[in-house]
């Protein structure tokens, strides 16, 4: 598969090749430097950045599907609010979904995936273009977290849970624009990501960017040698989406250094 970084409008199937900045080349440089530092091949990372102030996007392997670990829990959240587009949820549900997203509770993820049903979750994601086997795949939820029964592998790679950089950037962009399901649902979903009563897990992007006066909403995931982090970062002079998926024992180190390098870049743009 060809490796590339492109500047584009984030849509499901098309990208403009118009290059209005050097974001793409700088992202490539960051990734190359860090992979060399930690002995990681270009088959073991997929990354992307979107500058929400300017609309610029750079991505490396945006449509190469990756085992998602807990990152795919965003698909459960999305499906839940497709069924509740008014964004109205009671306090307990909001807290439980916050536990699923912010500290990645498998118990809460399984509760809501079983409530909705795996087939219905995936039908919703497929219908809204968040998974398309003809265009690299995307967000796939084929197994209840922490529950061994019932599994449906994604059509491309047979992952129980899967994501692509492109569809994660699309998810967060729509969340920030207030167009994820509906304005009301987007507002509630963002509040769930924020969940101020639930502390962040202090690792990867959050630990790396500590002390920089930033607001971070994120969904991380890990399993065996898969280490991922995905976030929207807001602070002085910057507002951006950052996605990094790795499959390497040194993935945690890569993610921390990647977060700092990208934030330095976005602050000085």
C-alpha positions, 0 to 999 in steps of 0.5 A: 500500500502506498504511503502518503501524506495529503492535505484535503477536505475530510470526506469519506471518498474524496480529497483535494490535492490542493496544498495550502500549507506545509502541514503535510511535509512536517507531519511526515518529518515528525513521523519519520523521525520518531519511527527511526528513534524507536525502530518502528516501520512505516507499516506500524503507524497511521497518523493524522492532524487537522488544524481546525482553525484553518481547515488544513488536514495531513494524514499518513495511511488514512485508509489503512484499517487498524485494530482499534482496541478501545478507540472503537468505543466511539462507535458505540457512543455514536450509535447510541445518539443516533437512537437519541438524536435529541441529545437528552440523557439522564444523569446516570446514562451520561456518567456511564457513557463518560466512564466508557469514553474517558477511562475506557470502561469495558463494563460500560461499553459492553452494557451499551453495546448489548443494549443497542446490539452489535448489528444495529451499531454497525448498521448505523456506522455503515449507513453514515459512512463511518465504515465502508469496505470499498474505501478502506473500512473505518470504525467497526464494533464487532464484539462486546468489550470484555465479553467473549461471546458474539464476534463479527470481524470486519470485512477487510481485516477481520478485526473485532474492533477497527478504525481508520485515521480518516474516519476518526478525523471525520468523527471529531471534526463533526463533533466540533462542528456540532454536526455529529448526529445533531447539534443537540447530540453533538453538545451532549457527546462533547460533554461526555468526552469532557466529563469533568467529574472523571479524571483523565487516564494520565498517559500518552497524549494527556501526560505528554501535554501536561502543563501546556494550558490545554483542554483535551478530549480524547479516546485512547486504546491499547491491547498487546502491542497496539497503542493508540491515542486520538484527541481534540486539543484546544489552547492558546493559538491552536485548536486541532484534531490529532490521531496516532495509531501504533502497533509496536512495543515502543508505541507509548513512547512514540505517542508521547513524543508525537503529541509534543511535536505536533503541539509544538507545530500547531502552536507556531503555525 
